[in-house]
Amino acid sequence: MKELETILSMWETDCIIDEHHLDKASRQTPKLHAKYLQLLANAKIRLKRSEMKQKSLLKDKWLYYNGKMSPEEVAEKGWIQDPFDGLKVLKGEMDYYYDSDKEIQASEELVSYWKTIIETLTSIIDNVKWRHQNINNMIKWRQFQAGD
């Protein structure tokens, strides 16, 4: 999906510390933190929305597969009237139908996607938090090389 690719592309550029302008790189740290913190907050909101939509979908699918949804509601959602195609399904077999349902799978994929984005952004922010230490180490190395 495009958002994860965009974040990774941005970070590929933003993670570079210009050795010749360490002061500038140091001043950029708070801006980078704010940038990725905003992305993280938005991703958390979108994850919550996805989880809430998934819960509604799961309830609707439960009603649908258990025959408790009216034919009008089924038609309104664009689902077929008999999800089992005339088969008699035991209670213990219902998970096979839930697990193979394309809409449930898509919903689970979306929730997993937002969790991956959150993990990625958390890792980036952790890296940004320690950026000053990397800059400090570069300065100390230069001092060492210069004989100080």
C-alpha positions as CSV (number, residue, x, y, z in Angstrom):
1,M,0.0,0.0,0.0
2,K,1.1,3.5,-0.8
3,E,1.3,5.0,2.7
4,L,3.9,2.6,4.0
5,E,6.0,3.0,0.9
6,T,5.8,6.8,1.2
7,I,6.8,6.7,4.9
8,L,9.8,4.5,4.1
9,S,10.8,6.7,1.2
10,M,10.7,9.8,3.4
11,W,12.7,8.1,6.1
12,E,15.3,7.0,3.6
13,T,15.9,10.7,2.8
14,D,15.4,12.0,6.4
15,C,17.7,9.5,8.1
16,I,20.8,10.8,6.4
17,I,23.1,12.9,8.6
18,D,25.2,15.3,6.6
19,E,28.7,15.0,8.0
20,H,29.6,18.4,6.7
21,H,26.7,20.2,8.4
22,L,26.3,18.5,11.7
23,D,24.9,21.7,13.3
24,K,22.1,21.8,10.7
25,A,21.5,18.1,11.2
26,S,21.2,18.7,14.9
27,R,18.6,21.5,14.4
28,Q,16.6,19.3,12.1
29,T,16.0,16.7,14.8
30,P,13.0,18.3,16.5
31,K,11.4,18.9,13.1
32,L,11.9,15.2,12.2
33,H,10.4,14.2,15.5
34,A,7.4,16.4,15.0
35,K,6.9,15.1,11.4
36,Y,6.9,11.4,12.3
37,L,5.0,12.0,15.6
38,Q,2.2,13.5,13.5
39,L,2.2,10.6,11.1
40,L,2.2,8.2,14.1
41,A,-0.8,9.9,15.7
42,N,-2.7,9.8,12.4
43,A,-1.9,6.1,11.9
44,K,-3.2,5.3,15.4
45,I,-6.5,7.1,14.6
46,R,-6.8,5.2,11.4
47,L,-6.0,1.9,13.1
48,K,-8.8,2.6,15.7
49,R,-11.3,3.4,12.9
50,S,-10.3,0.2,11.0
51,E,-10.8,-1.9,14.2
52,M,-14.2,-0.3,14.9
53,K,-15.3,-1.0,11.3
54,Q,-14.0,-4.5,11.6
55,K,-16.1,-5.1,14.7
56,S,-19.2,-3.9,13.0
57,L,-18.4,-6.2,10.0
58,L,-17.9,-9.2,12.2
59,K,-21.2,-8.6,14.0
60,D,-23.0,-8.3,10.6
61,K,-21.2,-11.4,9.3
62,W,-22.2,-13.3,12.5
63,L,-25.8,-12.4,11.9
64,Y,-25.5,-13.2,8.2
65,Y,-23.9,-16.7,8.7
66,N,-26.2,-17.6,11.6
67,G,-29.4,-16.7,9.6
68,K,-30.4,-13.9,11.9
69,M,-30.2,-11.1,9.2
70,S,-33.3,-10.2,7.3
71,P,-33.4,-10.8,3.5
72,E,-33.7,-7.1,3.0
73,E,-30.5,-6.4,5.0
74,V,-28.7,-9.1,3.1
75,A,-29.8,-7.6,-0.2
76,E,-28.9,-4.1,0.9
77,K,-25.4,-5.3,1.7
78,G,-25.1,-7.0,-1.7
79,W,-24.5,-10.4,-0.2
80,I,-26.1,-13.7,-1.5
81,Q,-29.1,-15.0,0.4
82,D,-27.7,-18.4,1.2
83,P,-24.0,-18.2,2.3
84,F,-23.7,-22.0,2.5
85,D,-25.2,-22.8,-0.9
86,G,-27.7,-25.2,0.5
87,L,-25.2,-27.1,2.7
88,K,-26.0,-27.9,6.3
89,V,-23.2,-26.4,8.4
90,L,-22.3,-27.4,11.9
91,K,-21.5,-24.8,14.6
92,G,-17.9,-26.0,14.8
93,E,-17.4,-25.4,11.0
94,M,-18.4,-21.8,11.1
95,D,-14.8,-20.6,11.6
96,Y,-13.9,-21.9,8.1
97,Y,-16.5,-19.6,6.7
98,Y,-15.4,-16.6,8.8
99,D,-11.8,-17.2,8.0
100,S,-12.4,-17.5,4.2
101,D,-14.8,-14.6,3.9
102,K,-13.2,-12.0,1.6
103,E,-14.6,-9.0,3.4
104,I,-13.4,-10.2,6.8
105,Q,-10.0,-11.0,5.3
106,A,-9.7,-7.5,3.7
107,S,-10.7,-6.0,7.1
108,E,-8.0,-8.0,8.9
109,E,-5.5,-7.1,6.3
110,L,-6.2,-3.4,6.8
111,V,-5.9,-3.6,10.6
112,S,-2.6,-5.5,10.2
113,Y,-1.4,-2.8,7.7
114,W,-2.0,0.0,10.2
115,K,-0.3,-1.9,12.9
116,T,2.7,-2.3,10.7
117,I,2.8,1.4,9.9
118,I,2.6,2.2,13.7
119,E,5.5,-0.2,14.4
120,T,7.5,1.4,11.6
121,L,6.8,4.9,12.8
122,T,7.6,4.0,16.4
123,S,10.9,2.6,15.2
124,I,11.7,5.8,13.2
125,I,10.8,8.0,16.2
126,D,13.1,5.9,18.5
127,N,15.9,6.5,15.9
128,V,15.2,10.2,15.8
129,K,15.3,10.3,19.7
130,W,18.9,9.0,19.6
131,R,20.0,11.1,16.5
132,H,21.7,13.6,18.8
133,Q,23.9,10.8,20.1
134,N,24.9,9.8,16.6
135,I,25.8,13.4,15.9
136,N,27.8,13.7,19.1
137,N,29.7,10.5,18.2
138,M,30.6,12.0,14.8
139,I,31.9,15.2,16.5
140,K,33.9,13.2,19.0
141,W,35.4,11.1,16.1
142,R,36.4,14.2,14.3
143,Q,38.0,15.6,17.5
144,F,39.9,12.3,17.9
145,Q,41.1,12.4,14.3
146,A,42.3,16.0,14.7
147,G,44.3,15.0,17.8
148,D,42.2,16.6,20.5
